[in-house]
């Protein structure tokens, strides 16, 4: 591109068309890349919103079932002694480490 610009200065009749074409192509390429990036970001956000809307109720139900099996949750909400978030977090971490050791859920008493 630099040589084309230099050629346009030295001999404008011969090289100006090439320099103009190169500049036009680069401007077009830049515009298309920014348009594709914008479309990508918009599509990604729409996909995330759609997945959140569809998967959130399913994952919430699975979490309630897992917490109920572990004794954290019952029909009325969180079991007694598990209303504090710090207690829930510490017990959940302990429960997950217990189940990762290969113990069955029934063996991991809280």
Beta strands, then each sheet from edge to edge (+ up, - down):
strand 1: 73-74
strand 2: 77-78
sheet 1: 1+ 2-
end
